[in-house]
Amino acid sequence: MKQLYDPSQDPQFAHPFTDLDEWRERECADGITRRFRLIHGGFEGTTVKYAFFFPDEGQYEGRFFLHCSPFPGPDEELACLNGSGEGDPVGFAISHGACFAASNMGSAAVFGQTDDPTIFFRSNAAAAMQCRRVAQEIYGEHRMYGYVYGGSGGGFKTMSCIENTNQFDGAVPFVIGSPMSLPNCLTVNANGIRRLRHCWHRIVDNVEPGGSSNPYDGLNEEETAALRELLAMGFPVRMLITFANPQADGSLPVLAPVVRAMDPTYFEDFWTKPGYEGFEGTDGVRKDLTHMTARVVSVGVGQPEHRQGIDDRNGTDTAWQKMLAGGSGYIELTDVPASDYLVGIDMIFRTGDAAGKLLRLGSVEDKRVIPGMTYGADTAESVLSLLKPGDEVLLTNRDYIALQLYHRHQVPEDASFHAWDQYRGTALAQRPVIASGFTFGGCGSVQDGHVQGKVIVMNSLMDFDFPWQADWYFRKVQEVNGPAAADLIRIWYNDNCPHGDDAETDDNLHYTSYLGMLNQALLDVAGWVEKGVHPAPSTAYTLIDNQVTLAEEAAERGGAQPVVRLTVNGGECVRIRAGETVELAARIGLTEYSGMVEEIGWSFGNEQSFNPGDAETSHRYDQPGTYFPTVRVTTNRHPGDPYTKLRNLARARVIVE
C-alpha cells in the first residue's frame, strides 16, 4: 500500500501561528454582501504561509476548497484577497457554504524555486490540516471535508495532493498535463507558430463553418508536413486562431533556462551534430535564424514597470507572467534583423559597461529595437543605463529555434504517449528525457494514478496544451485502480473552452468560459463525497491520432455542458446580397446534468458582446463582408446562481456581397 504524507507527523509544521484574524465583507456576484473571517498565518521556522476565508456560521456547510496556483509566489495565499465578480473564488466558496483556503506552498520567490519540490504538496496538506483545526475552534467539533483544485501547473499540484497526502477527500484538477507536458507542449506550439505563420489564417478558414472542413486545403508540401506534425502531437486545429500572435509562446521563456540547466549541451549539439535539424538544415531553421552583430548608435531609457502590493496574477494563463521582467525604452543600432521572424531573439551585449548583460528583443521600429518581456534576463532599465554609442551587441535566436524542436529529441520509452509515435524509429538524435523532471520539480511527484479520494478531471477542447493529456491521466487512474475507478473518477471535456480560467475570455466568438463548470464540479465532487450523489458521467469521446472528438448529441455526449448547433437559412453558411435578412436557429441539447436554459445570447456580426434573444431569430446584413454570427447558450442547475453558469456556443458564416 502506498505510504501517504501525514502533516501531523511532520515536525516542520508543528508550530503554526496566526498574524491576522479579522472579519471582512465581500459583495458576491449575486449582489449579496457576505461576511467572512480572514485568518492568515504560517508555520514557524518555514516560509509556508496560509490564508483561510471562513463564512458566517449560519452559512457554513462543513467543507473547504483549497486552490493551487500554477506558479506560486511568496504571497500566493492572498492572491484572491480582493477578487470580485463571477471569477472570484472566495465569493463562490463563502456563498456555497465553504471556506476558501490557499497557501504560498513555501515559495520564498516566484516560481517556487526549492531544493525539495515535495514542499508543494506537503505545505498544502499542512494548510489543510491547520484549516480543520481552526474550523473546530470557530464552529465547534465537526467533520470538515476538504477538496483541492487547480488548473494547468496548479493541476499538477492538485494531482500531487490527492495522490500523496491524507488530507483531501476529493479533487478537481483541470486543464491538466501529463508527465511529458513540459517543456514539450510549449515547444510544439512555438514550432507550429513559426512554421505555419504564413498560412494559419487559411487553415482556420478551412475549419470554420462554411469552410472546406479539410485543414490541409491550399497548403504546400512544407506547410502540410508542419500541420500534420502539429495535429499528431494533439494540438487542436481550431486553436490555430492563436497563431495570429507570433509571440504567443506562453511560459516558454520562463522554462527555457530550466532546459538549459537540465540539458546544457543540447543547444550546441542542435547546430553541430547529425540527427538534429540545425545541422541537417531542415524545417526552415536556417531561413528563420537570426545571428548577427551590431553597434549601439543611441539609447532611450524608459520607465520600469512597477506593480503595487500583492501580485494577484494566479490564473492558469497568467500566473507565470509574475516571473517576467519588463519596462520601456529603445536601442538604436547600426543594423537590425531583416527577417520577418523576430521571435525569441536575445540581445547579448559584448563590450562596454553592459558586457555580459542580456535582453530579449520585443519589436523593431526602423533602426530601433524595443526590449520585450523575458525571464532570466536583466531589466531593460538596468541595461539601457549602461549602454554607450559603439557598444557591440549580438542578436540571436539560435537557442530559441533549437528549443522549438526539443520535443522531437525527447521520445519517451513509455508507449502510452502516442503523440511521439511519429518520431519513433526515425534518425532523430535522442537525449535523456527530462520531462518528468519538470513535473517532479513543479509539484513534488509524477502522476501515478493512486488517487486518495473522488476526482473530477476537467479539460477543454480548445486547449493548446493538448486535450489528450486528461485522457492519459483518466486511463492511468483506471489502470491502477481497476473496477474501483468507476467510483473514483470522472472526466469532463468542455467544447469551445480555452486553457485560461477567466470568467470572460479574450475572444468570446471562438471560446466560452468554463469557470461555471469548474465551480459546479467542485460542488459535485463535494456532493459525491458527502452525500453519495453521483456526478454527471464522464463525457463520451473518441481519441484518434491524439485528437479528442466528442459525441455529437447531448444524450450520447454526457457530462454537464449543453450542446449547441447553429444554422443560418438551414445550413452552416449562406451567401446573400447586402440588405437581405437571414434566419438563424440554435438547436440546444441538454444532458440530465445541464440544468435549464438560463440565457441565449447573440452576436450577429463580429462584435464580442452578446445581446439576449430567443433560440430562433433573424438579422439583416446591410454591409458587404464575411460575418460569423455566434450564439452563446447558458444553462444552470441552480437558477440565478452567477457562479454555476454552464456555457457553450456555436457559429455560422454569412457572406454578404
C-alpha positions in Angstrom: 0.0 0.0 0.0 1.2 3.5 -0.9 2.6 5.4 2.1 0.9 8.8 2.3 2.2 12.0 3.7 0.7 13.0 7.1 1.4 16.6 8.1 0.6 15.9 11.7 3.7 13.7 11.9 5.9 16.3 10.3 7.8 18.4 12.9 8.3 21.1 10.3 4.6 22.0 10.7 4.3 21.5 14.4 4.1 25.2 15.3 1.5 27.2 13.4 1.0 30.9 14.1 -1.7 33.4 13.3 -0.8 37.0 12.4 -4.2 38.2 11.2 -7.7 37.3 12.4 -10.5 39.7 11.3 -14.0 39.9 9.9 -14.4 41.4 6.4 -17.1 41.8 3.9 -17.4 40.8 0.3 -20.0 41.7 -2.3 -20.5 38.5 -4.1 -21.5 38.1 -7.8 -25.2 37.7 -6.8 -25.2 41.2 -5.3 -25.3 40.0 -1.7 -22.7 41.2 0.7 -21.4 38.4 2.9 -19.1 38.4 5.9 -16.1 36.2 6.1 -13.5 35.7 8.7 -10.0 36.0 7.3 -7.3 34.1 9.2 -3.8 34.5 7.9 -0.7 32.8 9.3 2.1 30.3 8.7 4.4 27.8 10.3 7.3 28.8 12.5 10.7 28.2 11.0 9.4 27.8 7.5 8.4 30.1 4.6 5.0 28.4 4.3 2.0 30.8 4.8 -1.7 30.2 4.5 -5.0 32.2 4.4 -8.5 30.9 5.2 -11.7 32.7 4.3 -14.4 31.3 6.7 -18.1 32.0 6.0 -20.6 33.1 8.7 -21.6 30.2 10.9 -25.1 30.2 9.5 -23.8 29.7 6.0 -21.0 27.2 6.8 -21.7 23.6 5.5 -18.5 21.9 6.8 -16.0 22.0 3.9 -13.1 23.9 2.4 -11.9 24.4 -1.2 -8.1 24.8 -1.4 -6.8 26.3 -4.6 -3.4 25.5 -6.1 -1.8 28.3 -8.2 0.3 27.2 -11.3 3.2 29.3 -10.2 3.0 30.2 -6.5 4.7 33.4 -5.3 5.7 34.4 -1.8 2.3 36.0 -1.1 0.2 33.5 -3.1 -2.1 32.8 -0.2 -3.5 36.3 -0.6 -3.7 36.5 -4.4 -7.5 36.2 -4.2 -7.9 38.7 -1.4 -9.5 41.4 -3.5 -11.4 39.4 -6.1 -14.8 40.3 -7.4 -17.5 39.1 -9.8 -18.1 35.6 -11.2 -14.4 34.9 -11.3 -13.9 35.4 -7.6 -13.2 32.0 -5.9 -13.7 33.5 -2.4 -17.1 34.8 -3.3 -18.0 31.4 -4.8 -16.8 29.5 -1.7 -18.4 31.6 1.0 -21.7 31.8 -0.9 -21.8 28.0 -1.2 -21.0 27.1 2.4 -17.3 26.6 2.1 -14.1 28.0 3.4 -11.7 29.2 0.7 -8.1 28.2 1.5 -4.8 28.8 -0.1 -1.1 28.6 0.7 2.0 30.0 -0.8 3.4 26.4 -0.9 6.5 27.6 0.8 7.6 29.8 -2.0 10.2 32.4 -1.0 10.3 33.7 -4.6 8.2 33.5 -7.7 8.3 30.1 -9.5 8.5 28.4 -6.1 12.2 27.6 -6.5 13.1 24.9 -4.0 15.6 22.1 -3.4 12.7 19.9 -2.2 9.7 20.1 -4.5 7.7 17.9 -2.2 7.1 21.1 -0.2 4.3 21.8 -2.7 2.0 19.0 -1.6 3.4 18.9 1.9 2.6 22.6 2.5 -0.9 22.3 1.0 -1.5 19.3 3.3 -0.3 21.2 6.3 -2.5 24.2 5.4 -5.5 21.8 5.1 -4.7 20.3 8.5 -4.5 23.8 10.0 -7.7 24.8 8.3 -9.5 21.9 10.0 -8.0 22.9 13.4 -9.1 26.5 13.1 -12.6 25.4 11.9 -13.0 23.4 15.1 -12.2 26.5 17.1 -14.7 28.6 15.2 -17.6 26.2 14.6 -17.1 23.5 17.3 -16.2 19.9 16.9 -17.3 18.5 13.5 -16.1 16.6 10.4 -14.7 19.1 7.9 -14.4 17.8 4.4 -11.6 19.1 2.2 -11.2 19.5 -1.6 -8.2 20.6 -3.6 -8.3 22.1 -7.1 -6.1 23.9 -9.6 -5.5 24.2 -13.3 -2.5 23.9 -15.6 0.5 23.9 -13.4 -1.9 24.0 -10.5 -3.5 20.9 -11.9 -0.2 19.1 -11.4 -0.1 20.3 -7.8 -3.7 19.2 -7.3 -3.0 15.7 -8.6 0.1 15.5 -6.3 -2.0 16.5 -3.3 -4.8 13.9 -4.0 -2.3 11.1 -4.7 0.3 11.7 -2.0 -1.4 13.1 1.2 -4.2 12.1 3.6 -5.8 15.5 3.9 -8.2 15.7 0.9 -11.5 14.0 0.3 -11.7 15.0 -3.3 -10.1 17.0 -6.1 -10.8 18.8 -9.3 -7.7 19.1 -11.5 -8.4 21.0 -14.7 -6.7 21.7 -18.0 -4.1 19.3 -16.9 -0.9 17.9 -18.4 0.9 14.7 -18.3 4.5 13.7 -17.2 5.5 14.6 -20.8 3.9 18.1 -20.8 6.9 20.3 -20.1 8.5 21.8 -22.0 7.1 19.8 -24.9 3.6 21.4 -25.2 5.3 24.8 -25.4 8.0 23.8 -27.8 5.4 22.2 -30.1 3.3 25.3 -30.0 6.3 27.7 -30.7 7.5 25.5 -33.6 4.0 25.4 -35.1 3.7 29.2 -34.9 7.0 29.6 -36.7 6.4 27.1 -39.5 2.7 28.0 -40.1 2.9 31.8 -39.6 2.1 32.5 -43.3 -0.8 30.1 -43.7 -2.5 29.7 -40.3 -5.4 32.0 -41.4 -6.1 29.7 -44.4 -6.2 26.7 -42.1 -8.6 28.4 -39.7 -10.8 29.4 -42.6 -10.9 25.8 -43.8 -12.2 24.5 -40.4 -14.6 27.4 -39.7 -18.3 27.0 -40.5 -18.7 27.0 -44.3 -15.1 26.1 -44.9 -13.9 23.0 -46.7 -13.5 21.1 -43.4 -10.1 19.9 -44.7 -7.5 21.8 -42.8 -4.8 20.9 -45.4 -6.6 22.5 -48.3 -4.4 25.1 -50.1 -1.2 24.2 -48.2 2.1 23.5 -49.8 4.2 20.4 -49.0 6.2 22.0 -46.2 3.1 23.6 -44.6 1.2 20.3 -44.8 4.1 18.4 -43.1 4.2 21.1 -40.3 0.5 20.9 -39.7 0.4 17.1 -39.8 3.1 17.0 -37.1 1.3 19.6 -35.0 -2.0 17.8 -35.1 -0.4 14.4 -34.5 1.0 15.9 -31.2 -2.6 16.7 -30.2 -2.8 20.4 -30.9 -6.5 21.3 -31.6 -6.8 22.6 -35.1 -9.3 25.2 -34.1 -6.7 26.7 -31.8 -4.7 28.0 -34.8 -6.5 31.2 -34.3 -4.0 32.0 -31.6 -1.2 32.0 -34.2 -2.3 35.5 -35.1 0.1 36.5 -32.3 3.6 35.2 -33.3 4.8 35.9 -29.7 2.2 33.6 -28.2 4.7 31.1 -26.8 3.2 31.1 -23.3 5.5 30.4 -20.5 8.3 29.0 -22.8 10.7 31.9 -21.9 10.2 31.0 -18.3 11.1 27.4 -18.8 14.0 27.9 -21.3 16.6 28.5 -18.6 15.5 25.3 -16.9 16.0 23.3 -20.1 19.5 24.8 -20.4 20.3 23.8 -16.8 19.0 20.2 -17.2 20.5 19.6 -20.7 23.3 22.2 -21.2 24.9 20.7 -24.3 21.7 20.4 -26.4 21.8 23.9 -27.8 25.2 23.5 -29.3 24.6 19.9 -30.4 21.5 21.0 -32.3 23.6 23.1 -34.7 26.7 21.0 -34.9 25.8 17.2 -34.9 24.0 14.9 -37.2 20.4 13.9 -36.3 19.5 17.5 -35.4 17.5 19.9 -37.6 20.0 22.7 -37.2 22.9 20.6 -38.5 20.7 19.0 -41.3 19.2 22.3 -42.3 15.6 21.0 -42.3 12.3 22.5 -41.1 13.2 26.1 -42.2 15.5 26.6 -39.2 18.3 28.3 -41.2 15.9 30.5 -43.1 14.4 31.8 -39.8 17.7 32.0 -38.0 19.0 35.5 -36.8 22.6 35.6 -35.7 24.3 38.9 -36.3 26.2 41.7 -34.5 25.5 45.4 -34.5 26.7 48.5 -32.6 24.8 50.9 -30.5 24.0 54.3 -32.0 21.8 55.8 -29.3 19.7 54.8 -26.3 16.4 55.9 -24.9 15.9 54.9 -21.3 12.3 54.3 -20.3 10.5 53.8 -17.0 10.5 50.5 -15.1 7.2 48.6 -14.7 6.1 48.6 -11.1 3.3 46.5 -9.6 1.9 47.8 -6.3 1.1 45.4 -3.4 0.3 41.7 -3.8 0.7 40.2 -7.3 -2.7 38.7 -7.9 -1.9 37.0 -11.3 -2.6 33.4 -10.3 -4.8 32.1 -13.2 -3.9 29.2 -15.5 -2.9 31.6 -18.2 -1.5 34.5 -16.1 0.4 33.1 -13.1 3.7 32.6 -15.0 3.7 36.2 -16.0 4.7 37.2 -12.5 8.2 36.0 -13.5 8.7 38.3 -16.4 10.8 41.4 -16.3 9.8 44.4 -18.5 9.9 48.1 -18.9 10.3 50.5 -21.7 13.0 52.3 -23.8 14.8 51.6 -27.0 18.2 51.0 -28.5 19.1 52.5 -31.9 21.5 50.1 -33.7 23.7 50.3 -36.8 21.8 47.3 -38.2 18.7 45.4 -37.3 17.4 41.9 -38.3 15.8 41.8 -41.7 13.9 38.6 -41.1 10.1 38.5 -40.8 10.6 36.2 -37.9 11.7 38.2 -34.9 10.6 35.9 -32.1 13.0 34.7 -29.4 15.9 37.0 -30.3 18.3 37.6 -27.5 20.4 40.7 -27.4 23.7 39.8 -25.7 26.0 42.8 -25.1 29.6 42.1 -25.7 31.5 45.3 -25.0 31.3 48.3 -22.7 29.8 48.6 -19.2 26.9 46.3 -20.2 29.2 43.4 -21.4 27.6 40.1 -20.4 24.1 41.5 -20.0 21.1 40.2 -21.9 17.8 41.5 -23.0 15.0 40.0 -25.2 14.0 41.8 -28.4 10.4 42.7 -28.4 9.9 44.6 -31.6 11.8 46.6 -34.3 10.9 50.2 -35.4 13.2 51.4 -38.2 16.7 51.0 -36.7 15.4 50.9 -33.2 14.9 47.7 -31.2 12.4 47.7 -28.3 13.2 45.3 -25.4 10.5 42.9 -24.6 9.4 40.9 -21.6 11.5 38.0 -20.6 12.6 35.8 -17.7 16.1 35.2 -16.5 17.4 38.4 -18.1 18.3 41.8 -16.8 15.7 44.5 -16.5 15.6 46.9 -19.5 16.4 49.9 -17.5 19.4 48.5 -15.7 21.0 47.6 -19.1 20.0 50.6 -21.1 21.5 52.9 -18.5 24.9 51.3 -19.0 24.9 51.4 -22.8 27.0 53.9 -24.8 27.4 54.5 -28.6 29.8 52.0 -30.1 29.0 49.1 -27.7 28.7 45.8 -29.6 25.6 43.6 -29.3 24.9 40.1 -30.6 21.3 39.5 -31.8 20.5 35.8 -32.0 17.6 33.4 -31.8 19.8 30.4 -32.2 18.9 28.9 -28.9 15.2 29.7 -29.2 14.9 27.9 -32.6 16.8 24.9 -31.1 14.4 24.9 -28.2 11.4 24.7 -30.5 12.4 21.3 -31.8 13.4 19.8 -28.4 10.3 17.6 -28.2 11.5 15.6 -31.2 14.6 14.6 -29.3 12.6 13.6 -26.1 10.8 10.4 -27.3 9.7 8.6 -24.2 10.1 4.8 -23.7 6.5 4.7 -22.3 4.4 3.7 -25.3 1.3 5.2 -23.8 2.4 8.6 -25.0 1.2 8.1 -28.6 1.9 11.6 -29.7 5.6 10.6 -30.0 4.9 7.6 -32.2 5.6 9.8 -35.3 9.2 10.1 -34.2 9.8 6.5 -33.1 12.2 4.6 -35.4 13.5 7.8 -37.2 17.0 9.1 -37.5 16.4 11.9 -35.0 19.0 12.1 -32.3 17.6 11.3 -28.8 18.6 12.7 -25.5 17.7 11.7 -21.9 14.1 12.5 -21.3 13.9 15.4 -18.9 10.1 16.0 -18.9 9.4 14.0 -15.8 12.0 16.1 -14.1 9.9 19.2 -14.9 6.8 17.5 -13.5 8.5 16.5 -10.3 10.2 19.9 -9.9 6.8 21.6 -10.3 4.8 19.6 -7.8 6.9 17.1 -6.0 5.7 13.9 -7.7 5.0 12.3 -11.0 1.4 11.3 -11.6 0.8 7.6 -10.7 -3.0 7.4 -10.6 -3.2 6.3 -6.9 -5.9 8.9 -6.0 -6.9 9.1 -2.4 -10.4 10.5 -2.9 -13.0 11.3 -5.5 -11.8 13.2 -8.6 -13.4 15.1 -11.4 -10.9 15.9 -14.2 -12.0 18.7 -16.4 -10.3 19.7 -19.7 -11.0 22.0 -22.6 -11.1 21.0 -26.3 -9.6 24.3 -27.3 -6.6 24.0 -25.1 -3.3 24.4 -26.8 -1.8 22.1 -24.2 -3.2 19.0 -25.8 -6.6 17.8 -24.5 -5.5 14.1 -24.8 -3.4 14.5 -21.7 -6.6 14.4 -19.5 -7.5 11.1 -21.2 -4.0 9.8 -20.3 -4.5 10.6 -16.6 -8.0 9.1 -16.7 -6.7 5.9 -18.1 -3.8 5.9 -15.6 -6.3 6.1 -12.7 -8.3 3.2 -14.3 -5.1 1.2 -14.8 -4.0 1.3 -11.2 -7.4 1.1 -9.5 -9.2 -1.4 -11.8 -13.0 -1.6 -11.4 -12.9 0.6 -8.3 -12.0 3.6 -10.6 -15.7 3.8 -11.7 -16.5 5.2 -8.2 -13.3 7.4 -8.0 -13.0 9.4 -11.2 -14.9 11.3 -13.9 -13.6 13.1 -16.9 -15.5 16.1 -18.3 -14.4 17.6 -21.6 -15.8 21.1 -22.4 -16.2 22.1 -26.0 -15.3 25.6 -27.2 -13.4 26.3 -24.0 -9.8 27.5 -23.8 -6.9 26.9 -21.3 -7.5 30.0 -19.2 -9.8 30.1 -16.2 -11.2 33.6 -16.7 -14.9 34.5 -16.3 -14.8 36.1 -19.8 -12.4 35.0 -22.5 -10.3 37.2 -24.7 -12.2 36.0 -27.8 -15.9 35.4 -26.9 -16.7 34.5 -30.5 -14.5 31.4 -30.5 -14.3 30.4 -26.8 -16.5 30.5 -23.8 -15.6 30.3 -20.2 -15.6 27.0 -18.3 -15.5 28.7 -14.9 -19.1 27.9 -14.1 -18.4 24.3 -15.0 -15.4 24.3 -12.7 -17.5 25.6 -9.8 -20.2 23.1 -10.5 -17.5 20.3 -10.5 -16.4 21.4 -7.0 -20.0 21.3 -5.8 -20.5 17.9 -7.4 -17.4 16.3 -6.0 -18.5 17.5 -2.6 -21.9 16.0 -3.1 -20.3 12.8 -4.3 -18.1 12.6 -1.1 -20.5 13.9 1.5 -23.9 12.6 0.3 -23.1 9.8 -2.2 -24.7 11.8 -5.0 -23.0 10.7 -8.2 -21.9 13.5 -10.5 -22.5 13.6 -14.3 -21.0 10.6 -16.1 -17.8 11.1 -18.0 -18.0 12.8 -21.4 -18.3 10.4 -24.3 -15.4 10.9 -26.7 -13.1 9.3 -29.1 -9.3 9.7 -29.2 -8.0 9.2 -32.8 -4.5 10.3 -33.8 -4.3 12.2 -30.5 -7.3 14.3 -31.3 -10.3 14.3 -28.9 -13.7 14.3 -30.6 -16.9 14.5 -28.6 -20.1 12.6 -29.3 -22.4 14.8 -31.5 -25.7 14.6 -29.5 -26.2 15.6 -25.9 -27.8 12.3 -25.0 -24.7 10.4 -26.1 -22.2 13.0 -25.0 -23.0 13.0 -21.3 -21.1 15.4 -19.0 -23.0 18.5 -18.0 -22.2 21.1 -20.7 -25.1 21.9 -23.1 -24.6 21.0 -26.7 -25.4 23.8 -29.3 -25.7 23.8 -33.1 -26.4 26.9 -35.2 -27.9 27.1 -38.7 -28.3 30.0 -41.0 -31.1 29.6 -43.5 -30.9 25.9 -42.7 -27.2 25.4 -43.2 -23.9 26.4 -41.7 -23.1 29.0 -44.4 -25.1 31.3 -46.6 -24.2 33.8 -49.3 -26.5 36.8 -49.6 -26.7 40.3 -51.0 -26.4 43.4 -48.9 -29.8 44.3 -47.3 -31.1 40.8 -47.1 -32.3 39.1 -44.0 -31.2 35.6 -42.8 -32.9 33.2 -40.4 -30.8 31.9 -37.5 -31.7 28.9 -35.4 -29.9 27.5 -32.4 -30.6 23.8 -31.6 -29.8 23.2 -27.9 -29.3 19.8 -26.4 -29.3 19.3 -22.7 -28.0 16.4 -20.6 -29.5 15.3 -17.4 -27.0 17.5 -15.6 -27.1 20.6 -17.7 -29.9 22.3 -15.8 -32.3 24.7 -17.5 -31.6 27.2 -20.2 -31.0 30.5 -18.5 -29.8 32.8 -21.3 -29.4 32.8 -25.1 -27.1 35.5 -26.4 -26.4 36.6 -30.0 -23.5 38.2 -31.7 -24.6 38.8 -35.3 -21.5 40.5 -36.6 -18.0 40.2 -35.3 -18.6 42.1 -32.0 -17.5 40.5 -28.8 -20.7 41.3 -26.8 -23.9 39.2 -26.8 -27.5 40.5 -26.9 -30.2 38.4 -25.3 -32.7 36.7 -27.6 -34.5 33.5 -28.4 -33.3 30.3 -29.9 -34.7 31.4 -33.3 -34.1 34.9 -34.7 -33.4 36.8 -37.8 -30.9 39.5 -38.8 -30.4 41.8 -41.7 -26.9 42.4 -43.1 -26.5 45.8 -44.8 -22.8 45.9 -45.4 -20.7 43.6 -47.6 -18.3 41.4 -45.8 -17.9 38.0 -44.1 -19.7 37.6 -40.8 -19.7 34.8 -38.2 -23.0 35.1 -36.2 -22.5 33.4 -32.9 -24.9 32.1 -30.3 -23.9 31.5 -26.7 -26.2 29.4 -24.5 -26.1 29.4 -20.7 -27.7 26.8 -18.6 -27.8 26.4 -14.8 -28.7 23.8 -12.4 -29.1 26.5 -9.8 -31.2 29.2 -11.5 -29.9 32.6 -10.8 -26.6 31.5 -9.3 -23.9 33.5 -11.1 -21.1 31.1 -10.1 -22.5 28.0 -11.8 -23.3 29.1 -15.4 -22.7 26.3 -17.8 -21.9 27.6 -21.3 -21.4 26.6 -24.9 -21.5 28.4 -28.2 -21.9 27.7 -31.9 -21.0 29.7 -35.1 -22.2 30.0 -38.6 -20.9 32.0 -41.6 -22.7 34.7 -43.6 -21.1 36.1 -46.8 -22.6 39.4 -47.8 -21.9 40.6 -51.3 
